[in-house]
Amino acid sequence: MTNNPYSNLVMIDGFVVPISSLPEEYQEIARQVVAEGGKISFSTKSV
């Protein structure tokens, strides 16, 4: 995953942002999911 330039990015409400811009507790969740090879996105509103 260290060679993947997108491994430090997440999607929030359709916008791609760096994991480092998230609150610390969400950074931990996002990094764990990415380390396991998963994809993650967050939504700030219910659909």
Wavefront OBJ file of the C-alpha trace (Angstrom):
o trace
v 0.000 0.000 0.000
v 2.937 2.384 0.480
v 3.428 2.560 -3.299
v -0.212 3.480 -3.913
v -0.551 7.285 -4.173
v -4.242 7.035 -3.257
v -3.763 5.096 -0.022
v -3.769 8.321 2.016
v -7.066 9.594 0.598
v -10.699 9.109 1.611
v -13.977 10.292 0.169
v -16.258 12.549 2.202
v -19.578 13.523 0.637
v -18.113 12.927 -2.818
v -14.924 14.928 -2.224
v -11.513 13.263 -2.073
v -9.512 14.513 0.918
v -6.320 13.414 2.675
v -6.750 11.171 5.702
v -4.685 13.672 7.692
v -7.512 16.232 7.395
v -9.856 14.005 9.411
v -10.279 14.077 13.190
v -7.826 11.698 14.884
v -10.395 8.978 15.699
v -11.486 8.812 12.049
v -7.886 8.772 10.842
v -7.293 5.609 12.866
v -10.362 3.925 11.368
v -9.464 4.967 7.835
v -5.844 3.824 8.115
v -6.908 0.446 9.491
v -9.365 -0.145 6.632
v -6.817 0.939 4.015
v -4.118 -1.280 5.595
v -6.482 -4.234 5.222
v -6.907 -3.416 1.529
v -10.371 -1.912 1.840
v -11.891 1.299 0.581
v -13.561 3.822 2.838
v -15.840 6.819 2.458
v -17.655 9.024 4.951
v -20.937 10.861 4.692
v -21.910 13.830 6.839
v -25.597 13.544 6.051
v -28.084 10.696 5.983
v -29.267 9.617 2.570
l 1 2 3 4 5 6 7 8 9 10 11 12 13 14 15 16 17 18 19 20 21 22 23 24 25 26 27 28 29 30 31 32 33 34 35 36 37 38 39 40 41 42 43 44 45 46 47
